[in-house]
């Protein structure tokens, strides 16, 4: 699976929301939260293209970018990576940590239990 940095993830979010997109559209979308210049976006898009996470197609004098990996694939990979690194490969420890820290509401816990029951 392809690993993306936190900055690259922001680009991917834009592309997952709407693709294909030109660099200028991505820059405009991200500007309020990142204040990145077009050069930063170009650099990140180049890296993502080299990694095989994004394809680029020339449409005249504008390049259009499309994600090659789905958000679901990337999220599953990042989740497995977190569980392996921070919780010794034990998903139950992740859930335990969320419950103990108070980061999950009762409704979220109930939803999690419902998912577990459906899978089991």
C-alpha positions in Angstrom: 0.0 0.0 0.0 1.1 3.6 -0.6 2.0 5.7 2.4 1.1 9.4 2.3 2.2 12.1 4.6 -0.2 14.3 6.5 0.3 17.1 3.9 -0.3 14.7 1.0 -3.4 13.4 2.8 -4.9 16.9 2.5 -4.4 16.8 -1.3 -5.9 13.3 -1.4 -9.0 14.6 0.6 -9.6 17.2 -2.1 -9.3 14.6 -4.8 -11.5 12.1 -3.0 -14.2 14.8 -2.7 -14.0 15.7 -6.4 -11.9 14.4 -9.2 -10.4 15.1 -11.5 -9.1 18.5 -10.4 -6.5 20.9 -11.6 -3.7 22.1 -9.4 -5.3 25.6 -9.2 -8.6 24.1 -7.9 -6.8 22.2 -5.2 -4.8 25.2 -4.2 -7.9 27.4 -4.0 -9.7 24.7 -1.9 -6.9 24.3 0.5 -5.8 27.9 0.8 -8.1 28.9 3.7 -6.8 26.1 6.0 -3.2 25.7 4.8 -2.1 28.9 3.1 0.0 26.8 0.7 1.4 28.4 -2.4 0.8 26.8 -5.8 4.5 25.6 -5.6 3.7 23.6 -2.5 0.7 22.0 -4.1 2.7 21.2 -7.2 5.4 19.6 -5.1 2.9 17.5 -3.2 1.1 16.4 -6.4 4.4 15.5 -8.0 5.2 13.3 -5.0 1.8 11.6 -5.0 2.1 11.0 -8.7 5.6 9.4 -8.2 4.2 7.2 -5.4 1.4 6.0 -7.7 -1.3 7.5 -5.5 -2.5 10.0 -8.1 -2.6 10.0 -11.9 -2.1 13.1 -14.0 -3.6 13.7 -17.4 -2.8 16.7 -19.6 -6.0 18.5 -20.8 -4.4 21.0 -23.2 -2.3 23.2 -21.0 -3.9 22.2 -17.7 -3.0 19.0 -15.8 -5.9 17.1 -14.2 -5.3 15.0 -11.1 -7.2 11.9 -10.1 -6.7 9.6 -7.1 -5.6 6.0 -7.9 -6.3 4.7 -4.4 -9.6 5.0 -2.7 -10.2 6.7 0.6 -11.3 3.4 2.1 -8.0 1.7 1.1 -5.9 4.5 2.5 -7.9 4.7 5.7 -7.7 0.9 6.3 -3.9 1.0 5.7 -3.4 4.0 8.1 -5.6 2.3 10.7 -3.6 -1.0 10.5 -0.4 1.1 10.7 -1.6 2.9 13.9 -2.8 -0.3 15.5 0.5 -2.0 14.8 2.7 0.9 15.9 0.8 2.2 18.9 -1.1 -0.8 20.2 1.1 -3.7 19.5 -1.1 -5.0 16.7 -4.1 -5.3 19.0 -7.2 -3.5 17.8 -9.0 -4.0 21.1 -6.3 -1.8 22.7 -7.2 1.0 20.4 -10.9 0.7 21.3 -10.0 0.5 25.0 -7.9 3.6 24.7 -10.8 5.5 23.1 -13.3 4.3 25.7 -10.9 5.1 28.6 -10.1 8.5 27.3 -13.7 9.5 27.0 -13.4 10.2 23.3 -16.3 7.9 22.4 -19.9 8.8 23.2 -22.4 6.3 24.4 -24.1 6.3 21.0 -20.7 5.7 19.3 -20.0 2.8 21.6 -23.5 1.4 20.9 -22.8 1.7 17.2 -19.5 -0.1 17.6 -21.2 -2.9 19.5 -23.8 -3.2 16.8 -21.1 -3.5 14.1 -19.3 -6.2 16.1 -22.5 -8.2 16.5 -23.2 -8.0 12.7 -19.7 -9.2 12.0 -19.9 -12.0 14.5 
